[in-house]
Amino acid sequence: LIRDQRGVYLFDEFDAIGGERSLENDVGEMRRVLNALLQFIEQDVSESLIIGATNNPALLDRALFRRFDDVLHYGLPAEASRRRLIENVLGCFKGRLGWKSVMEESSELSHAEIDHACRDAIKEAILGDKEKVDTKALVRTLRERHQTHKRK
């Protein structure tokens, strides 16, 4: 238990247990779990750190936001951050890239989605016996990320 063992407790995909209680698809058991969690957090006097992470903050019950000392929001990366991320992930696999099309295709994607697309492009290059990732391959994997999340 958190009160017995001091530590950092991370709840990833927090919306799975912290979803809005008034939603139509709400399951009674999950509502009880969330109510118990809210009470626990409110009464917690331990020296533990409780962290909840989600990609869908709009799904979270509003009461959760009042129970945490700090709420951090991370938006989508700006163009300069996307370029740095792509260059870093591709590393020695980075070929000559058409940055205009890469930047256009990477917009509306999170850091994790861009990272995943870059790693997919690297895998394709390796499997295709290529030394570098080119624009066409990277744009394709970025588009796949959009399709996975039904964007664009």
C-alpha positions as CSV (number, residue, x, y, z in Angstrom):
1,L,0.0,0.0,0.0
2,I,1.1,3.5,-0.7
3,R,0.8,4.5,3.0
4,D,3.0,1.6,4.0
5,Q,5.7,1.9,1.3
6,R,7.0,5.3,0.4
7,G,7.6,5.6,-3.4
8,V,6.5,7.0,-6.7
9,Y,3.3,5.4,-8.0
10,L,2.6,6.0,-11.7
11,F,-0.8,5.3,-13.1
12,D,-0.4,5.3,-16.9
13,E,-3.5,5.5,-19.1
14,F,-5.2,7.1,-16.1
15,D,-8.4,7.7,-18.0
16,A,-9.1,3.9,-17.8
17,I,-9.8,4.3,-14.1
18,G,-10.4,8.0,-13.8
19,G,-12.9,8.5,-16.5
20,E,-15.8,10.9,-16.2
21,R,-18.4,9.3,-13.9
22,S,-21.4,10.8,-15.8
23,L,-20.5,9.2,-19.1
24,E,-23.2,7.0,-20.8
25,N,-20.9,4.0,-21.1
26,D,-20.0,4.2,-17.4
27,V,-19.9,0.9,-15.6
28,G,-21.0,0.9,-12.0
29,E,-17.9,-0.9,-10.8
30,M,-15.6,1.6,-12.3
31,R,-17.5,4.4,-10.7
32,R,-17.0,2.8,-7.3
33,V,-13.3,2.3,-8.1
34,L,-12.9,6.0,-9.0
35,N,-14.9,7.1,-5.9
36,A,-12.6,5.0,-3.7
37,L,-9.5,6.4,-5.5
38,L,-10.7,10.0,-5.0
39,Q,-11.2,9.4,-1.3
40,F,-7.9,7.7,-1.0
41,I,-6.0,10.5,-2.7
42,E,-7.8,13.1,-0.6
43,Q,-6.9,11.4,2.7
44,D,-3.4,10.5,1.7
45,V,-0.8,11.8,4.1
46,S,2.1,9.5,3.0
47,E,5.3,10.8,1.6
48,S,4.6,9.0,-1.6
49,L,4.2,10.7,-5.0
50,I,1.1,9.7,-7.0
51,I,1.3,10.4,-10.7
52,G,-1.5,9.9,-13.2
53,A,-0.7,10.1,-16.9
54,T,-3.1,10.2,-19.9
55,N,-3.3,11.1,-23.5
56,N,-7.0,11.9,-23.1
57,P,-7.4,14.5,-20.3
58,A,-10.8,15.4,-21.6
59,L,-12.0,12.0,-20.5
60,L,-10.9,12.4,-16.9
61,D,-13.4,13.2,-14.2
62,R,-13.1,16.8,-13.2
63,A,-12.8,15.9,-9.5
64,L,-9.4,14.3,-10.2
65,F,-7.9,17.6,-11.1
66,R,-8.8,19.0,-7.6
67,R,-7.0,16.1,-5.9
68,F,-3.6,16.6,-7.4
69,D,-1.2,19.3,-6.3
70,D,0.0,20.0,-9.8
71,V,-1.5,19.3,-13.3
72,L,0.9,19.5,-16.2
73,H,-0.3,19.7,-19.8
74,Y,2.0,18.8,-22.7
75,G,0.9,20.0,-26.0
76,L,1.9,18.8,-29.4
77,P,5.5,19.7,-30.3
78,A,6.3,22.8,-32.4
79,E,8.1,22.5,-35.7
80,A,11.6,23.1,-34.1
81,S,11.0,20.4,-31.5
82,R,9.7,17.9,-34.2
83,R,12.8,18.5,-36.3
84,R,15.1,18.0,-33.3
85,L,13.2,14.8,-32.3
86,I,13.4,13.4,-35.8
87,E,17.1,14.1,-36.2
88,N,17.8,12.6,-32.8
89,V,15.8,9.4,-33.3
90,L,17.0,8.8,-36.8
91,G,20.6,9.5,-35.8
92,C,23.1,7.9,-38.2
93,F,20.1,6.6,-40.3
94,K,19.1,10.2,-41.3
95,G,19.5,10.7,-45.0
96,R,18.8,13.8,-47.0
97,L,15.3,14.8,-45.9
98,G,12.8,17.1,-47.5
99,W,12.0,18.9,-44.3
100,K,9.0,20.8,-45.7
101,S,7.0,17.6,-46.4
102,V,8.3,15.9,-43.2
103,M,7.3,18.9,-41.1
104,E,3.9,19.0,-42.8
105,E,3.3,15.3,-42.2
106,S,4.5,15.4,-38.6
107,S,2.2,18.2,-37.6
108,E,-0.7,17.1,-35.3
109,L,1.4,14.1,-34.0
110,S,2.7,13.7,-30.4
111,H,6.3,13.2,-29.5
112,A,5.6,9.5,-29.0
113,E,3.9,9.1,-32.4
114,I,6.8,10.9,-34.2
115,D,9.3,8.7,-32.4
116,H,7.4,5.6,-33.4
117,A,7.2,6.7,-37.0
118,C,11.0,7.3,-37.1
119,R,11.7,3.9,-35.6
120,D,9.4,2.2,-38.1
121,A,11.3,4.0,-40.9
122,I,14.6,2.8,-39.5
123,K,13.3,-0.8,-39.3
124,E,12.2,-0.5,-43.0
125,A,15.6,0.8,-44.0
126,I,17.4,-2.0,-42.2
127,L,15.1,-4.7,-43.7
128,G,15.4,-3.1,-47.1
129,D,19.2,-3.2,-46.8
130,K,19.4,0.7,-46.9
131,E,21.9,2.7,-44.9
132,K,19.6,5.8,-44.6
133,V,16.0,6.8,-44.2
134,D,14.8,8.9,-47.0
135,T,11.9,11.4,-47.1
136,K,9.5,9.1,-48.9
137,A,9.9,6.4,-46.2
138,L,9.6,8.8,-43.3
139,V,6.6,10.5,-44.7
140,R,4.9,7.2,-45.2
141,T,5.5,6.1,-41.6
142,L,4.3,9.5,-40.4
143,R,1.1,9.1,-42.5
144,E,0.6,5.7,-40.9
145,R,0.7,7.3,-37.5
146,H,-2.1,9.7,-38.6
147,Q,-4.1,6.8,-39.9
148,T,-3.7,4.8,-36.7
149,H,-5.2,7.7,-34.8
150,K,-7.6,8.6,-37.6
151,R,-6.2,12.0,-38.3
152,K,-5.7,13.7,-41.7
